[in-house]
């Protein structure tokens, strides 16, 4: 209850709520919000709990959001929940709706046995970042991830989804003329395919635990565009194709021999509409060497037929990542100020 208004939460219904949701989302991302198109798939996904908040008296929708179970924990206990796509109607912003919505979602998740609750927002969304720290939510920053600026990528020849098919499309290193910045040591690393989701999640969890033990924050997951990579048909398809890989050992002697291997994964993100390819190369590494080697490997021509024949994929990587002058990372046209900021509540931290 806020003042004299009483709100209730209920499951989203495509047949009844599609128009109202479109109205709530009309100003998000400059009118290009993916949520109205994804709403039905959230509704149908058994791992999702897509709900709306409405005025009890009129049924007017004031907010919506999705809670997803990440299929990483076994046995149906100690679940990891991902909270995404939180939207509040412009008409109702500034009334504490987002905070109340998040509190209820977190309460439900803890009641259902959550050992972790994860979410993210862009760095420029100060209002949402403040919500994560409120009492009853208490999610702490646990990492950041950055991507090249989408507008810059769309201007590369053959990259825009609106560009004719006759234009030549090059991978990101060639398109940005950065190949010469990749040193021989990074080019010579050997990357082995990861054989299963279980192997991938074990490596990522080990990476997170190692950084946590050293006092550094780590996501412990592979970052995605406004999400983390979870168990899905798209991830399984990429693993089967050999598009999810780990570094065997570092030829340049950089880093600790006991470090978990760097990982990259080329996985489809069906919300992408601005560039031709829907693939995102997500990278988890400890050094700029790891990053350069991962991008070099992912850009190899042998993978292009497995990417629907198009090499124009996004790159997404965890920050902070050491870099220096004339490095690939420093030369990327980064989306300044729009890094994804990840937040976590963990039972062990409570």
Secondary structure, DSSP 4 states (H G I P E B T S, - for coil): -BTTB-EEEEE--HHHHHHHHHHHTTTGGGGT-SHHHHHHHHHH-TTEEEEEEEETTT--EEEEEEEEEETTSSTT-SEEEEEEEEEE-GGGTTSSHHHHHHHHHHHHHHHTTEEEEEEEEETT-HHHHHHHTSTTT--EEEEEEEEB-HHHHHTSTTTBTTS-TTS----HHHHTT-GGGS-HHHHT--EEEP--HHHHHHHHHHHHHHHHHTT-----S-EETTEE--S-HHHHHHHHHT-EEEE---TT--S-TTSPPPEEEEEE-TT--SBS--EEEEEE-SSHHHHHHHHHHHT-GGGGGGGTT----EEEEEE-----TT-HHHHS-B-TT--EEEEEEEGGG-
